Amino acid sequence: MPIYEYRCPSCGFQKEHLQKMSDAPLSSCPSCGTAGYTKLLSAAGFQLKGSGWYATDFKGGAAPSTPAPAAAPPCAGGSGACACH
């Protein structure tokens, strides 16, 4: 069953309610009793559990390091302005 978050515009009371999708939305505030208790739009939250790809491939840790590129060899002609590279 989904969890819906509601807020009262009169008193500011806010609470999460576990409801079936087929249940009618709540309309009266449990704190002050006024009508207008409205459902809020909030991001869905979920947590993956177990040892699937999400735990082994993307969970924590730093990205694998790559070796630094090698420095260019010095110029064979002795001057730093040659075009031999």
N, CA, C and O atoms as a printed pandas DataFrame, in Angstrom:
     atom_number atom_name residue_name chain_id  residue_number  x_coord  y_coord  z_coord
0              1         N          MET        A               1    0.845   -1.179    0.000
1              2        CA          MET        A               1    0.000    0.000    0.000
2              3         C          MET        A               1    0.890    1.241    0.000
3              4         O          MET        A               1    1.896    1.281    0.708
4              5         N          PRO        A               2    0.537    2.224   -0.765
5              6        CA          PRO        A               2    1.314    3.454   -0.826
6              7         C          PRO        A               2    1.149    4.317    0.431
7              8         O          PRO        A               2    0.148    4.234    1.143
8              9         N          ILE        A               3    2.148    5.131    0.670
9             10        CA          ILE        A               3    2.101    6.102    1.757
10            11         C          ILE        A               3    1.893    7.476    1.126
11            12         O          ILE        A               3    2.654    7.896    0.254
12            13         N          TYR        A               4    0.856    8.162    1.579
13            14        CA          TYR        A               4    0.552    9.498    1.061
14            15         C          TYR        A               4    0.811   10.529    2.148
15            16         O          TYR        A               4    0.559   10.286    3.328
16            17         N          GLU        A               5    1.307   11.660    1.739
17            18        CA          GLU        A               5    1.585   12.748    2.676
18            19         C          GLU        A               5    0.510   13.822    2.515
19            20         O          GLU        A               5    0.183   14.231    1.400
20            21         N          TYR        A               6   -0.027   14.266    3.637
21            22        CA          TYR        A               6   -1.086   15.279    3.651
22            23         C          TYR        A               6   -0.652   16.465    4.486
23            24         O          TYR        A               6    0.180   16.342    5.385
24            25         N          ARG        A               7   -1.239   17.637    4.170
25            26        CA          ARG        A               7   -0.990   18.855    4.948
26            27         C          ARG        A               7   -2.271   19.663    5.063
27            28         O          ARG        A               7   -3.074   19.733    4.132
28            29         N          CYS        A               8   -2.443   20.276    6.241
29            30        CA          CYS        A               8   -3.599   21.136    6.489
30            31         C          CYS        A               8   -3.204   22.583    6.218
31            32         O          CYS        A               8   -2.236   23.069    6.803
32            33         N          PRO        A               9   -3.929   23.283    5.347
33            34        CA          PRO        A               9   -3.603   24.683    5.065
34            35         C          PRO        A               9   -3.971   25.613    6.228
35            36         O          PRO        A               9   -3.434   26.716    6.327
36            37         N          SER        A              10   -4.869   25.184    7.096
37            38        CA          SER        A              10   -5.299   26.035    8.213
38            39         C          SER        A              10   -4.295   26.057    9.355
39            40         O          SER        A              10   -3.871   27.124    9.799
40            41         N          CYS        A              11   -3.913   24.861    9.833
41            42        CA          CYS        A              11   -3.028   24.811   11.005
42            43         C          CYS        A              11   -1.606   24.372   10.671
43            44         O          CYS        A              11   -0.728   24.454   11.530
44            45         N          GLY        A              12   -1.354   23.906    9.442
45            46        CA          GLY        A              12   -0.016   23.493    9.037
46            47         C          GLY        A              12    0.354   22.069    9.440
47            48         O          GLY        A              12    1.486   21.637    9.219
48            49         N          PHE        A              13   -0.588   21.340   10.029
49            50        CA          PHE        A              13   -0.339   19.958   10.431
50            51         C          PHE        A              13   -0.013   19.124    9.199
51            52         O          PHE        A              13   -0.686   19.231    8.174
52            53         N          GLN        A              14    1.028   18.286    9.304
53            54        CA          GLN        A              14    1.442   17.453    8.179
54            55         C          GLN        A              14    1.720   16.040    8.689
55            56         O          GLN        A              14    2.346   15.853    9.732
56            57         N          LYS        A              15    1.237   15.044    7.926
57            58        CA          LYS        A              15    1.408   13.653    8.353
58            59         C          LYS        A              15    1.336   12.727    7.144
59            60         O          LYS        A              15    0.699   13.040    6.138
60            61         N          GLU        A              16    2.008   11.569    7.266
61            62        CA          GLU        A              16    1.934   10.531    6.244
62            63         C          GLU        A              16    0.850    9.533    6.636
63            64         O          GLU        A              16    0.695    9.201    7.812
64            65         N          HIS        A              17    0.098    9.056    5.635
65            66        CA          HIS        A              17   -0.975    8.096    5.869
66            67         C          HIS        A              17   -0.814    6.920    4.915
67            68         O          HIS        A              17   -0.577    7.109    3.722
68            69         N          LEU        A              18   -0.943    5.706    5.442
69            70        CA          LEU        A              18   -0.896    4.498    4.646
70            71         C          LEU        A              18   -2.311    4.218    4.149
71            72         O          LEU        A              18   -3.221    3.978    4.943
72            73         N          GLN        A              19   -2.488    4.250    2.819
73            74        CA          GLN        A              19   -3.818    4.079    2.229
74            75         C          GLN        A              19   -3.742    3.176    1.009
75            76         O          GLN        A              19   -2.705    3.080    0.352
76            77         N          LYS        A              20   -4.851    2.519    0.720
77            78        CA          LYS        A              20   -4.965    1.779   -0.528
78            79         C          LYS        A              20   -5.121    2.790   -1.655
79            80         O          LYS        A              20   -5.593    3.906   -1.438
80            81         N          MET        A              21   -4.726    2.395   -2.853
81            82        CA          MET        A              21   -4.889    3.292   -3.993
82            83         C          MET        A              21   -6.363    3.541   -4.279
83            84         O          MET        A              21   -6.714    4.587   -4.824
84            85         N          SER        A              22   -7.226    2.605   -3.924
85            86        CA          SER        A              22   -8.659    2.742   -4.172
86            87         C          SER        A              22   -9.377    3.560   -3.089
87            88         O          SER        A              22  -10.541    3.919   -3.271
88            89         N          ASP        A              23   -8.705    3.861   -1.964
89            90        CA          ASP        A              23   -9.322    4.660   -0.898
90            91         C          ASP        A              23   -9.537    6.102   -1.344
91            92         O          ASP        A              23   -8.746    6.649   -2.111
92            93         N          ALA        A              24  -10.600    6.700   -0.861
93            94        CA          ALA        A              24  -10.861    8.117   -1.142
94            95         C          ALA        A              24   -9.846    8.969   -0.374
95            96         O          ALA        A              24   -9.447    8.602    0.731
96            97         N          PRO        A              25   -9.426   10.095   -0.944
97            98        CA          PRO        A              25   -8.490   10.969   -0.243
98            99         C          PRO        A              25   -9.098   11.504    1.053
99           100         O          PRO        A              25  -10.305   11.728    1.139
100          101         N          LEU        A              26   -8.248   11.704    2.055
101          102        CA          LEU        A              26   -8.711   12.276    3.314
102          103         C          LEU        A              26   -9.050   13.742    3.087
103          104         O          LEU        A              26   -8.435   14.404    2.252
104          105         N          SER        A              27  -10.031   14.249    3.832
105          106        CA          SER        A              27  -10.425   15.643    3.608
106          107         C          SER        A              27  -10.429   16.479    4.876
107          108         O          SER        A              27  -10.311   17.701    4.795
108          109         N          SER        A              28  -10.563   15.857    6.053
109          110        CA          SER        A              28  -10.578   16.665    7.276
110          111         C          SER        A              28   -9.283   16.442    8.062
111          112         O          SER        A              28   -8.792   15.318    8.168
112          113         N          CYS        A              29   -8.750   17.514    8.600
113          114        CA          CYS        A              29   -7.491   17.503    9.335
114          115         C          CYS        A              29   -7.660   16.772   10.670
115          116         O          CYS        A              29   -8.576   17.096   11.426
116          117         N          PRO        A              30   -6.800   15.791   10.980
117          118        CA          PRO        A              30   -6.905   15.092   12.256
118          119         C          PRO        A              30   -6.502   15.965   13.442
119          120         O          PRO        A              30   -6.825   15.636   14.583
120          121         N          SER        A              31   -5.809   17.059   13.196
121          122        CA          SER        A              31   -5.366   17.936   14.273
122          123         C          SER        A              31   -6.410   18.980   14.646
123          124         O          SER        A              31   -6.774   19.108   15.815
124          125         N          CYS        A              32   -6.896   19.730   13.649
125          126        CA          CYS        A              32   -7.832   20.813   13.951
126          127         C          CYS        A              32   -9.261   20.532   13.481
127          128         O          CYS        A              32  -10.190   21.240   13.871
128          129         N          GLY        A              33   -9.445   19.493   12.637
129          130        CA          GLY        A              33  -10.780   19.112   12.207
130          131         C          GLY        A              33  -11.342   19.882   11.033
131          132         O          GLY        A              33  -12.447   19.577   10.585
132          133         N          THR        A              34  -10.631   20.864   10.517
133          134        CA          THR        A              34  -11.152   21.639    9.391
134          135         C          THR        A              34  -11.037   20.855    8.083
135          136         O          THR        A              34  -10.201   19.961    7.952
136          137         N          ALA        A              35  -11.881   21.202    7.131
137          138        CA          ALA        A              35  -11.818   20.598    5.807
138          139         C          ALA        A              35  -10.673   21.246    5.030
139          140         O          ALA        A              35  -10.239   22.351    5.356
140          141         N          GLY        A              36  -10.208   20.575    4.041
141          142        CA          GLY        A              36   -9.139   21.130    3.215
142          143         C          GLY        A              36   -7.821   20.405    3.405
143          144         O          GLY        A              36   -6.805   20.830    2.855
144          145         N          TYR        A              37   -7.811   19.332    4.162
145          146        CA          TYR        A              37   -6.617   18.503    4.355
146          147         C          TYR        A              37   -6.258   17.940    2.988
147          148         O          TYR        A              37   -7.015   17.136    2.444
148          149         N          THR        A              38   -5.129   18.336    2.420
149          150        CA          THR        A              38   -4.820   17.986    1.038
150          151         C          THR        A              38   -3.604   17.093    0.911
151          152         O          THR        A              38   -2.662   17.160    1.701
152          153         N          LYS        A              39   -3.658   16.251   -0.112
153          154        CA          LYS        A              39   -2.567   15.331   -0.418
154          155         C          LYS        A              39   -1.444   16.118   -1.089
155          156         O          LYS        A              39   -1.693   16.925   -1.985
156          157         N          LEU        A              40   -0.217   15.882   -0.655
157          158        CA          LEU        A              40    0.948   16.558   -1.230
158          159         C          LEU        A              40    1.583   15.684   -2.299
159          160         O          LEU        A              40    1.451   14.460   -2.280
160          161         N          LEU        A              41    2.261   16.318   -3.214
161          162        CA          LEU        A              41    3.020   15.620   -4.228
162          163         C          LEU        A              41    4.434   15.493   -3.708
163          164         O          LEU        A              41    5.098   16.501   -3.469
164          165         N          SER        A              42    4.903   14.280   -3.530
165          166        CA          SER        A              42    6.257   14.082   -3.017
166          167         C          SER        A              42    6.951   12.994   -3.821
167          168         O          SER        A              42    6.303   12.187   -4.488
168          169         N          ALA        A              43    8.267   12.981   -3.750
169          170        CA          ALA        A              43    9.061   12.002   -4.493
170          171         C          ALA        A              43    8.902   10.620   -3.870
171          172         O          ALA        A              43    8.832   10.473   -2.650
172          173         N          ALA        A              44    8.847    9.639   -4.715
173          174        CA          ALA        A              44    8.746    8.261   -4.219
174          175         C          ALA        A              44   10.102    7.827   -3.681
175          176         O          ALA        A              44   11.138    8.095   -4.291
176          177         N          GLY        A              45   10.087    7.173   -2.566
177          178        CA          GLY        A              45   11.320    6.670   -1.989
178          179         C          GLY        A              45   11.291    5.158   -1.938
179          180         O          GLY        A              45   10.262    4.563   -1.619
180          181         N          PHE        A              46   12.408    4.537   -2.250
181          182        CA          PHE        A              46   12.488    3.092   -2.163
182          183         C          PHE        A              46   13.930    2.710   -1.882
183          184         O          PHE        A              46   14.853    3.486   -2.128
184          185         N          GLN        A              47   14.107    1.525   -1.372
185          186        CA          GLN        A              47   15.434    1.035   -1.050
186          187         C          GLN        A              47   15.577   -0.362   -1.625
187          188         O          GLN        A              47   14.735   -1.230   -1.394
188          189         N          LEU        A              48   16.644   -0.572   -2.372
189          190        CA          LEU        A              48   16.907   -1.883   -2.933
190          191         C          LEU        A              48   17.674   -2.693   -1.910
191          192         O          LEU        A              48   18.630   -2.195   -1.316
192          193         N          LYS        A              49   17.269   -3.938   -1.696
193          194        CA          LYS        A              49   17.935   -4.806   -0.724
194          195         C          LYS        A              49   18.371   -6.084   -1.422
195          196         O          LYS        A              49   17.781   -6.498   -2.420
196          197         N          GLY        A              50   19.398   -6.690   -0.889
197          198        CA          GLY        A              50   19.872   -7.949   -1.449
198          199         C          GLY        A              50   21.257   -7.786   -2.031
199          200         O          GLY        A              50   21.967   -6.828   -1.728
200          201         N          SER        A              51   21.629   -8.729   -2.867
201          202        CA          SER        A              51   22.986   -8.704   -3.426
202          203         C          SER        A              51   22.960   -8.667   -4.946
203          204         O          SER        A              51   23.768   -9.334   -5.593
204          205         N          GLY        A              52   22.065   -7.914   -5.513
205          206        CA          GLY        A              52   21.955   -7.801   -6.966
206          207         C          GLY        A              52   22.985   -6.853   -7.549
207          208         O          GLY        A              52   23.880   -6.391   -6.841
208          209         N          TRP        A              53   22.865   -6.564   -8.819
209          210        CA          TRP        A              53   23.825   -5.701   -9.519
210          211         C          TRP        A              53   23.930   -4.323   -8.894
211          212         O          TRP        A              53   24.999   -3.714   -8.931
212          213         N          TYR        A              54   22.826   -3.808   -8.311
213          214        CA          TYR        A              54   22.828   -2.481   -7.724
214          215         C          TYR        A              54   23.733   -2.421   -6.502
215          216         O          TYR        A              54   24.278   -1.362   -6.191
216          217         N          ALA        A              55   23.904   -3.544   -5.801
217          218        CA          ALA        A              55   24.762   -3.573   -4.615
218          219         C          ALA        A              55   26.216   -3.791   -4.995
219          220         O          ALA        A              55   27.112   -3.219   -4.375
220          221         N          THR        A              56   26.460   -4.619   -6.017
221          222        CA          THR        A              56   27.835   -4.945   -6.369
222          223         C          THR        A              56   28.466   -3.939   -7.327
223          224         O          THR        A              56   29.672   -3.705   -7.263
224          225         N          ASP        A              57   27.686   -3.351   -8.198
225          226        CA          ASP        A              57   28.257   -2.474   -9.215
226          227         C          ASP        A              57   28.157   -0.982   -8.922
227          228         O          ASP        A              57   29.007   -0.214   -9.373
228          229         N          PHE        A              58   27.137   -0.553   -8.177
229          230        CA          PHE        A              58   26.918    0.876   -8.021
230          231         C          PHE        A              58   26.880    1.355   -6.584
231          232         O          PHE        A              58   26.638    2.539   -6.346
232          233         N          LYS        A              59   27.107    0.489   -5.626
233          234        CA          LYS        A              59   26.956    0.874   -4.228
234          235         C          LYS        A              59   28.290    1.337   -3.652
235          236         O          LYS        A              59   29.233    0.553   -3.549
236          237         N          GLY        A              60   28.366    2.623   -3.275
237          238        CA          GLY        A              60   29.527    3.161   -2.552
238          239         C          GLY        A              60   30.838    2.976   -3.284
239          240         O          GLY        A              60   30.878    2.557   -4.441
240          241         N          GLY        A              61   31.914    3.302   -2.576
241          242        CA          GLY        A              61   33.256    3.123   -3.115
242          243         C          GLY        A              61   33.588    4.131   -4.197
243          244         O          GLY        A              61   32.711    4.775   -4.774
244          245         N          ALA        A              62   34.855    4.246   -4.447
245          246        CA          ALA        A              62   35.340    5.174   -5.468
246          247         C          ALA        A              62   35.415    4.458   -6.812
247          248         O          ALA        A              62   35.469    3.230   -6.874
248          249         N          ALA        A              63   35.417    5.223   -7.857
249          250        CA          ALA        A              63   35.549    4.669   -9.189
250          251         C          ALA        A              63   36.962    4.119   -9.355
251          252         O          ALA        A              63   37.892    4.645   -8.743
252          253         N          PRO        A              64   37.148    3.091  -10.152
253          254        CA          PRO        A              64   38.487    2.547  -10.345
254          255         C          PRO        A              64   39.406    3.605  -10.935
255          256         O          PRO        A              64   39.014    4.380  -11.808
256          257         N          SER        A              65   40.630    3.619  -10.439
257          258        CA          SER        A              65   41.573    4.639  -10.916
258          259         C          SER        A              65   42.192    4.196  -12.231
259          260         O          SER        A              65   42.353    3.003  -12.486
260          261         N          THR        A              66   42.538    5.174  -13.063
261          262        CA          THR        A              66   43.190    4.895  -14.332
262          263         C          THR        A              66   44.605    5.438  -14.258
263          264         O          THR        A              66   44.843    6.460  -13.615
264          265         N          PRO        A              67   45.550    4.765  -14.911
265          266        CA          PRO        A              67   46.934    5.256  -14.847
266          267         C          PRO        A              67   47.062    6.606  -15.545
267          268         O          PRO        A              67   46.385    6.880  -16.535
268          269         N          ALA        A              68   47.943    7.437  -15.006
269          270        CA          ALA        A              68   48.184    8.762  -15.587
270          271         C          ALA        A              68   48.915    8.591  -16.914
271          272         O          ALA        A              68   49.715    7.665  -17.050
272          273         N          PRO        A              69   48.665    9.457  -17.896
273          274        CA          PRO        A              69   49.362    9.347  -19.179
274          275         C          PRO        A              69   50.859    9.594  -18.986
275          276         O          PRO        A              69   51.270   10.409  -18.159
276          277         N          ALA        A              70   51.652    8.880  -19.759
277          278        CA          ALA        A              70   53.108    9.023  -19.669
278          279         C          ALA        A              70   53.539   10.369  -20.233
279          280         O          ALA        A              70   52.906   10.909  -21.140
280          281         N          ALA        A              71   54.626   10.901  -19.683
281          282        CA          ALA        A              71   55.161   12.181  -20.164
282          283         C          ALA        A              71   55.820   11.970  -21.524
283          284         O          ALA        A              71   56.344   10.890  -21.798
284          285         N          ALA        A              72   55.799   12.972  -22.358
285          286        CA          ALA        A              72   56.403   12.888  -23.684
286          287         C          ALA        A              72   57.928   12.803  -23.544
287          288         O          ALA        A              72   58.508   13.470  -22.687
288          289         N          PRO        A              73   58.579   11.987  -24.381
289          290        CA          PRO        A              73   60.041   11.873  -24.302
290          291         C          PRO        A              73   60.689   13.188  -24.727
291          292         O          PRO        A              73   60.113   13.944  -25.509
292          293         N          PRO        A              74   61.885   13.458  -24.213
293          294        CA          PRO        A              74   62.572   14.709  -24.594
294          295         C          PRO        A              74   62.920   14.697  -26.074
295          296         O          PRO        A              74   63.023   13.636  -26.690
296          297         N          CYS        A              75   63.098   15.864  -26.630
297          298        CA          CYS        A              75   63.409   16.020  -28.049
298          299         C          CYS        A              75   64.805   15.480  -28.337
299          300         O          CYS        A              75   65.761   15.785  -27.624
300          301         N          ALA        A              76   64.911   14.668  -29.401
301          302        CA          ALA        A              76   66.196   14.085  -29.770
302          303         C          ALA        A              76   67.155   15.128  -30.342
303          304         O          ALA        A              76   68.370   14.934  -30.289
304          305         N          GLY        A              77   66.645   16.211  -30.876
305          306        CA          GLY        A              77   67.485   17.203  -31.494
306          307         C          GLY        A              77   68.087   18.182  -30.487
307          308         O          GLY        A              77   68.962   18.967  -30.854
308          309         N          GLY        A              78   67.656   18.158  -29.265
309          310        CA          GLY        A              78   68.242   19.028  -28.265
310          311         C          GLY        A              78   67.463   20.312  -28.047
311          312         O          GLY        A              78   67.571   20.914  -26.979
312          313         N          SER        A              79   66.679   20.751  -29.027
313          314        CA          SER        A              79   65.924   21.986  -28.838
314          315         C          SER        A              79   64.481   21.627  -28.508
315          316         O          SER        A              79   63.990   20.585  -28.944
316          317         N          GLY        A              80   63.812   22.452  -27.764
317          318        CA          GLY        A              80   62.450   22.186  -27.382
318          319         C          GLY        A              80   61.445   22.586  -28.446
319          320         O          GLY        A              80   60.245   22.391  -28.251
320          321         N          ALA        A              81   61.893   23.138  -29.564
321          322        CA          ALA        A              81   60.971   23.645  -30.568
322          323         C          ALA        A              81   60.920   22.786  -31.826
323          324         O          ALA        A              81   60.488   23.266  -32.873
324          325         N          CYS        A              82   61.346   21.534  -31.750
325          326        CA          CYS        A              82   61.324   20.696  -32.935
326          327         C          CYS        A              82   59.941   20.127  -33.184
327          328         O          CYS        A              82   59.081   20.209  -32.307
328          329         N          ALA        A              83   59.707   19.561  -34.341
329          330        CA          ALA        A              83   58.409   18.992  -34.700
330          331         C          ALA        A              83   58.514   17.482  -34.832
331          332         O          ALA        A              83   57.764   16.873  -35.595
332          333         N          CYS        A              84   59.438   16.870  -34.096
333          334        CA          CYS        A              84   59.614   15.414  -34.215
334          335         C          CYS        A              84   58.578   14.639  -33.409
335          336         O          CYS        A              84   58.543   13.415  -33.533
336          337         N          HIS        A              85   57.767   15.240  -32.625
337          338        CA          HIS        A              85   56.757   14.520  -31.834
338          339         C          HIS        A              85   55.430   14.569  -32.532
339          340         O          HIS        A              85   54.448   14.022  -32.030
